[in-house]
């Protein structure tokens, strides 16, 4: 059962540095293999999330995609009861997507290293270039269906004013100016909030009070069901992470996102008119990588 306000969701570098040996922490480094090889936290397990995507959320493809993730994690030696700290380059979209997927698979003790390997290095944490081969475990997982959204769920949400649909892509994608699918624009009734607004300049997540204010501006109240989407489910996972941090529990990640929605003829698309183009927070931080795989 998710803690509504999970104060332990984020781990600081100091918390990880001071963690007792008996805590049996599994550090999951989700960066590219070459980045892991160039230095990682001692004892970390490598599992790159690069390009593990699905563009079809019909039941059979989604089940296959989910099982693939679960199997790959088991090959890295991970189990649903492990105490896992996810480490990315920063508190970035890749780390957030791994965090979301672990919770979706029923892993019940998942955290994220706030600021990732960059924060670890700044804090004086040691890095190594060697790693042991993990011992595979049995593939065990328990899907949490309330954490994922499909194209069917999004279509239903368009007709339900109680549900908030959040487009976490760039402003150019939201307006249809940055074309990444056959059709471009956004989901009807969706509101826009660029995921990069969740981050501080040093790559850590913004404080809870600031995140709460950001989401309150777009109508994300604690009780309101929310579906987040982006292009391939990375940036929307970041919204899931931020909303989890401030106490929201009814949040779903549309994992197929625009690569499914924009390429399906049966999914409605709208291009925001001038009066719907948001003025607040237009300028996201340009120094944060914004390309999904």
C-alpha positions, 0 to 999 in steps of 0.5 A, spaced: 500 500 500 502 506 497 504 511 503 500 517 501 505 522 503 512 518 502 517 522 505 522 516 504 520 516 497 526 521 495 533 519 498 539 524 499 546 522 498 547 523 505 542 518 507 545 513 502 552 514 505 550 513 512 545 507 511 547 501 515 550 495 512 544 491 515 539 495 510 541 491 504 540 496 499 540 495 492 542 500 488 539 500 481 543 505 476 539 506 470 543 510 466 546 508 459 552 502 459 557 506 457 556 511 463 555 506 468 562 503 466 565 510 467 563 510 474 558 508 478 556 507 486 560 501 489 555 495 489 550 498 484 546 494 479 546 496 472 539 496 468 539 501 462 531 503 461 534 506 454 528 504 449 524 499 453 518 502 450 511 500 448 506 503 443 500 499 444 497 499 450 491 494 448 491 488 453 496 483 450 501 487 448 501 491 454 502 484 458 507 482 454 511 489 455 510 488 462 513 481 463 519 483 459 520 489 464 519 484 470 523 478 467 529 483 465 529 486 472 529 479 475 535 477 471 539 483 474 537 479 481 532 484 483 526 481 487 519 485 489 521 485 497 528 488 495 529 495 498 531 499 492 534 506 491 534 508 483 540 512 481 540 516 474 544 521 472 540 526 476 533 526 478 531 525 471 526 522 466 529 515 466 530 514 473 523 516 474 520 511 469 524 506 472 521 508 479 514 508 476 515 501 473 518 498 479 511 500 483 507 498 477 510 491 478 508 491 485 515 492 488 513 495 495 520 499 497 522 503 492 526 510 493 530 515 488 536 518 489 535 525 489 540 528 484 542 522 482 550 520 480 551 527 479 549 529 487 553 523 489 559 525 486 558 532 489 557 529 496 564 526 495 561 519 494 566 514 491 565 511 485 568 504 482 569 502 475 568 494 477 562 490 478 560 483 479 555 479 475 548 479 478 545 472 480 538 472 477 532 471 481 525 468 479 521 472 475 516 475 480 511 481 480 504 483 481 501 488 476 498 494 480 493 496 474 491 502 477 498 505 476 497 505 468 493 508 463 491 505 456 488 509 450 482 506 452 482 509 459 485 516 456 479 516 451 474 515 457 478 521 461 476 526 456 469 525 457 470 525 465 471 532 467 473 529 474 479 526 471 485 531 470 489 529 463 496 532 464 501 533 458 508 533 460 511 534 454 515 541 451 510 547 449 512 546 442 510 538 442 503 541 446 502 546 440 503 541 435 509 545 432 514 539 434 512 533 430 513 526 433 508 522 430 503 522 424 498 527 428 500 532 432 497 537 438 495 534 444 489 530 447 482 534 448 481 537 455 489 536 457 492 541 461 500 542 459 505 542 464 512 541 462 516 536 466 522 540 467 519 545 471 519 539 477 527 540 477 531 545 481 538 547 477 542 542 480 538 536 478 534 535 484 527 535 485 524 541 487 521 542 494 514 539 496 511 546 497 513 548 490 511 542 487 504 542 490 503 550 488 505 548 481 500 542 480 495 546 484 495 551 478 493 546 473 487 543 477 491 537 480 488 537 487 489 531 492 483 527 491 482 528 483 484 522 479 490 524 474 493 521 468 499 523 465 502 522 458 508 525 454 511 522 448 513 515 450 512 514 458 518 517 461 516 525 462 509 522 464 513 518 469 516 524 472 510 527 473 507 521 477 514 521 481 513 528 483 505 527 484 507 521 489 512 526 492 506 531 494 501 526 496 497 524 490 495 516 490 490 516 484 495 518 478 496 513 472 502 514 467 499 513 460 505 508 458 504 508 450 503 516 450 503 520 444 507 515 440 501 511 441 495 516 441 498 520 435 499 514 431 492 511 432 486 514 427 481 512 432 484 517 438 482 524 437 487 530 437 486 537 438 491 543 437 490 548 442 487 555 440 491 561 442 486 562 448 488 555 451 495 556 450 498 557 457 502 563 459 505 561 466 511 557 466 512 557 459 520 557 459 522 550 462 529 549 463 533 549 457 539 545 460 535 539 461 535 533 456 528 533 453 528 527 448 525 520 450 527 514 447 
